[in-house]
């Protein structure tokens, strides 16, 4: 199968040839013909499968075909995506594929000045790519016109659910024409996403590639069972002893990310945090510094699991385990890409034991347990000993009990 077989416009073929694309990925091969056939689609595919091109290429094909109008353009396409970083990546892809076409676009998201975005909307654009909150704000201010929409793309739907944006997404869907063509993409299909698809899509075609439970075969997984209070020390120990660079570390919370960065910096490790409480400018600076190898460690919350596009990332560390197994797969999917080898290291404290068991069951893998490290679970120390070494501990405890008993008797005599 080649891109020529998919009947795409020659101008798009010229652009993707320059990008070095040789043949379509499985999801592109399945989705592009369906989009061109004007079908609603539910696409179940994780990051790195080429799904952005799967919807962007046929959309650009359609837009180039209908051509420009003399008046200011009314948007024909709305792409809703959960994070600023993903919006930027999608916009970059549209720009690359539309290089030799007349298609225009505008990117809308929070954390940046709204004035330039309003000015771009007033000039008109074929494609609007944005995050739910800012899109709704601009609609309420009457700067966003969705009446002429032909395509609605809902990207990373499950991540929008996780981030609490699903109600905003529903409001935006209801603002679009009923005869639109809707393309919904999600790495997983939890019940609320299935309900969303059932409510708003018309006889959708279901396309699934690369089961979410699978991780790249080129990723070597390791787990460290560690006391929660020792995680920072273990992280520094691993980075220093293994001389790691280009490390992406995941924490569960924003404050946790900042705390880990502070600890690493105190130990002389150049690290930056990446999370939603930072301004867009600060996040972009942290990401650029990491990509340029000025920052050795980037500590991020799960917005980065799908929102960061970094080639050849060698190491991912799960400082905190996620409580959703699918999230674990997305995290470690940041390494071992495009056939490159990668390492995924996970820390598991006692409170996360059930999370780890769920992850192992879900992924059907048995990561290597690293036992030879300075900060193991304290209960593991006795398990590693033999029976002869355990016996004295029992005797010692018995002696302690007898001593306590004698002491208590003495105390009673004193009181009476």
Secondary structure as GFF3:
##gff-version 3
##sequence-region A 1 416
A	DSSP	three_ten_helix	4	6	.	.	.	ID=ss1
A	DSSP	alpha_helix	10	18	.	.	.	ID=ss2
A	DSSP	alpha_helix	26	36	.	.	.	ID=ss3
A	DSSP	beta_strand	41	44	.	.	.	ID=ss4
A	DSSP	alpha_helix	51	66	.	.	.	ID=ss5
A	DSSP	beta_strand	77	80	.	.	.	ID=ss6
A	DSSP	alpha_helix	84	97	.	.	.	ID=ss7
A	DSSP	beta_strand	105	108	.	.	.	ID=ss8
A	DSSP	alpha_helix	114	123	.	.	.	ID=ss9
A	DSSP	beta_strand	127	130	.	.	.	ID=ss10
A	DSSP	alpha_helix	132	140	.	.	.	ID=ss11
A	DSSP	beta_strand	151	154	.	.	.	ID=ss12
A	DSSP	alpha_helix	157	162	.	.	.	ID=ss13
A	DSSP	alpha_helix	166	174	.	.	.	ID=ss14
A	DSSP	beta_strand	181	186	.	.	.	ID=ss15
A	DSSP	alpha_helix	191	200	.	.	.	ID=ss16
A	DSSP	beta_strand	205	208	.	.	.	ID=ss17
A	DSSP	beta_strand	219	225	.	.	.	ID=ss18
A	DSSP	three_ten_helix	228	230	.	.	.	ID=ss19
A	DSSP	alpha_helix	231	241	.	.	.	ID=ss20
A	DSSP	beta_strand	247	250	.	.	.	ID=ss21
A	DSSP	alpha_helix	254	266	.	.	.	ID=ss22
A	DSSP	beta_strand	271	274	.	.	.	ID=ss23
A	DSSP	alpha_helix	280	291	.	.	.	ID=ss24
A	DSSP	beta_strand	297	300	.	.	.	ID=ss25
A	DSSP	alpha_helix	303	307	.	.	.	ID=ss26
A	DSSP	beta_strand	315	318	.	.	.	ID=ss27
A	DSSP	alpha_helix	325	332	.	.	.	ID=ss28
A	DSSP	three_ten_helix	337	339	.	.	.	ID=ss29
A	DSSP	beta_strand	342	348	.	.	.	ID=ss30
A	DSSP	three_ten_helix	350	352	.	.	.	ID=ss31
A	DSSP	alpha_helix	353	363	.	.	.	ID=ss32
A	DSSP	beta_strand	368	369	.	.	.	ID=ss33
A	DSSP	alpha_helix	378	384	.	.	.	ID=ss34
A	DSSP	alpha_helix	387	415	.	.	.	ID=ss35
###
